[in-house]
Amino acid sequence: MKLGIKALTFVLVALPADVWAQSSDHVTPQTSPLNWRDGYVNWRGKLVKPEWQIMTADDGTKFAIDLSKKPAHYAAAYIIDGEAFNKTNLFELQYDCAAKVFEVVTNMDLNRYQIVGAKVRQLVCDDALKAP
């Protein structure tokens, strides 16, 4: 009896946990991928409907800045790399333009951020300095 329980335990442990997903009667319907133009989920988990302004960096990289939120010293930007949304292309920035410090929230490689970061900072800080 103990040998049978050990054999059954071994078989259950050896089976992949997602065996049911391989069955033809548990097929998940395919959905179309999200497009970056449709919106994004910010670092707080809130869905944002953006008003994108498309720009080009000095090296030719296309990116978009969300103009739907206009608090001083804040920006969300997305490096455009095809139509499908890629969360690693999104970054959010919080600036203190007078102190020239900022915080970047992203999953992106910071080298990619640096391509467009200066232009985004300039746009945000110029707008903040113009505000009354």
Backbone hydrogen bonds, N-H to C=O, Kabsch-Sander energy under -0.5 kcal/mol:
donor,donor_aa,acceptor,acceptor_aa,energy
5,I,1,M,-2.0
6,K,2,K,-2.2
7,A,3,L,-2.2
8,L,4,G,-2.4
9,T,5,I,-2.6
10,F,6,K,-2.3
11,V,7,A,-2.2
12,L,8,L,-2.5
13,V,9,T,-2.4
14,A,10,F,-2.2
15,L,11,V,-1.4
19,V,16,P,-1.1
21,A,18,D,-0.7
22,Q,18,D,-0.6
22,Q,19,V,-1.4
23,S,20,W,-1.2
26,H,23,S,-1.4
27,V,24,S,-0.5
36,W,83,E,-2.0
38,D,35,N,-1.4
39,G,36,W,-0.7
40,Y,48,V,-1.7
42,N,40,Y,-0.6
42,N,46,K,-2.6
45,G,42,N,-2.3
48,V,40,Y,-3.3
52,W,50,P,-0.5
53,Q,65,I,-2.1
54,I,52,W,-0.5
55,M,63,F,-3.4
57,A,61,T,-2.9
60,G,57,A,-2.0
63,F,55,M,-2.4
64,A,78,Y,-2.6
65,I,53,Q,-2.2
66,D,76,A,-2.9
67,L,51,E,-2.7
67,L,65,I,-0.6
70,K,68,S,-0.5
74,Y,71,P,-1.2
75,A,93,L,-2.1
77,A,91,F,-2.9
78,Y,64,A,-2.5
79,I,89,N,-2.3
80,I,62,K,-1.9
80,I,78,Y,-0.6
81,D,79,I,-0.5
81,D,82,G,-0.6
85,F,34,L,-3.5
89,N,86,N,-2.5
90,L,87,K,-1.1
91,F,77,A,-2.6
92,E,105,V,-2.3
93,L,75,A,-3.4
94,Q,103,E,-2.1
95,Y,73,H,-3.6
96,D,101,V,-2.5
100,K,96,D,-1.3
101,V,96,D,-1.5
103,E,94,Q,-2.3
105,V,92,E,-3.0
106,T,104,V,-0.6
107,N,90,L,-0.6
112,R,109,D,-1.3
113,Y,109,D,-1.4
114,Q,110,L,-2.2
115,I,111,N,-0.6
115,I,112,R,-0.8
116,V,112,R,-0.6
116,V,113,Y,-1.2
117,G,113,Y,-2.5
118,A,114,Q,-0.6
120,V,116,V,-2.2
121,R,117,G,-2.7
122,Q,118,A,-2.3
123,L,119,K,-2.2
124,V,120,V,-2.6
125,C,121,R,-3.0
126,D,122,Q,-2.5
127,D,123,L,-2.0
128,A,124,V,-2.2
129,L,125,C,-2.3
130,K,126,D,-1.5
131,A,127,D,-1.3
